[in-house]
């Protein structure tokens, strides 16, 4: 049981950190798109222009993803603290 619990907590941390990274990348890409709305730079070198509405939605979605993933890391941290208090 201890091995499974340890694996689950490590997995929660890893998934939380990975989610933060992915969402952070999404925020950075959306911010770059918003910054380049009136410029000549195009994401992925498409001929179509950047859609400001989509970029703003992506920005907000990424920010919410960072928040949710940070909560996953926080819960895993609290779980470790509880386990240490219980078994120490």
PyMOL commands that set and color helices and strands:
alter all, ss='L'
color gray80, all
select helices_A, chain A and resi 2-35+43-45+52-87
alter helices_A, ss='H'
color red, helices_A
deselect
rebuild
show_as cartoon
